[in-house]
Amino acid sequence: MDCNFTHEQIMLRETARKLMQRVASPEYIRKLDRERLYPYELYEAWAEAGLFRLPFPEEYGGLGSNIVDMAIIAEELASPSADLVMAYGGSMFCGLNLLRNGTDAQKQYFLPKLLAGEIRMTISISEPDAGSDIGAMRTTARRDGDHYVISGQKIWQTGAGAKNNFINVYAKTDPKAHYRNGMSLFLVDGSSPGLDIRKLDMLGRRSVGTCELTFNDVHVPADHLVGGENKGWNCILSGLQSERVFAAACDCGSARGVFELALNYASERKQFGRAIGTFQSIAHMLADMQTEIEAAWALTLRAASLVASGKDALREITMAKLFASETYVKAANNGMQIFGGFGYSMEFDMQRHYRDARAATIAAGTSQIQRNILAGLMGLKV
């Protein structure tokens, strides 16, 4: 589907590719993964290249791009690492949520800083007993004068511990109401007193990090409420489609990164006097891998184009997210098989993809949730 890209989109893709090759070297990514370091240098490079400006209006310093451009960027940034691109995606989609739902004052204050890379943003929804079941959310926010006071616990929060970060926290503001009518969104400074952030020891995605948050009566200014009190469900829904297109594009890019590693290895690794890629068993694995990645990318671009044109694309987005995430997991598994013992070694990058990929079918909506959505769209009650 590259034939449909404009000249500007092709140039955008090349710019992102060259940036990642220059800054996110294999050695740099290995160090971040090994030492669990946040990619501040890469984040700064993204900001300097104007990548955070893409989908925002010019009045806030943006470039006015659409979701197709975002998918192209996501696919490139995710190729070397499914982990690092999460730092980009978190700020991008929290910022777009603020653009859609924030007050003029909030947008004028936060968006220029976000686009310049001066601040970051991450999202906080899941809790120990409330993952896919948002209705089980227990974290609360109560009004106290010109502040709200947040109490509770959040978990599986990507990148929450980064410096200069504003966490987009969803909390119950009317515990007696249905969650769709009693939840609100707040911008919480990550350095707020009473907020404890603990980076968890995870199997994969160890650089940007997954955090547990504990809110011990954290005071948040009332003007950091986004979208109005008890309007948090509307904020979640307003960004869901774009977020899942982005997630699918990231999985396509990371799967391509796996394929390229596996193909290069199979072309160079010799056994029985010939490259292992010339053996039918390996060649067919690579052929299937490439075909499935291209199919996932086609689904993703189709979904992105529908969203960009303002059409309802829930079915296409859900299919893209489901198929792309499972394609990445399958590609990483086959990549490990092709690498053999070297894939199992921490000195090679395939094991990192194998670890990082496993979260793809869980984050941003599990594969089971995606299948439930598709079944519902068919008229089947699940």
Secondary structure, DSSP 8 states (H G I E B T S, - for coil): -GGG--HHHHHHHHHHHHHHHHHS-HHHHHHHHHHT---HHHHHHHHHTTGGGTTS-GGGT-----HHHHHHHHHHHHSS-TTTHHHHHHHHHHHHHHHHHS-HHHHHHHHHHHHTTSSEEEEE--BTTBSS-GGG---EEEEETTEEEEEEEEEEEETTTSTTEEEEEEEES-TTS-TTTSEEEEEEETT-TTEEEEE---SS-TTT-EEEEEEEEEEEEGGGEESSTT-HHHHHHHHHHHHHHHHHHHHHHHHHHHHHHHHHHHHH-EETTEEGGGSHHHHHHHHHHHHHHHHHHHHHHHHHHHHHTT---HHHHHHHHHHHHHHHHHHHHHHHHHHGGGTTSTTSTHHHHHHHHTTTTTTTS-HHHHHHHHHHHTT---
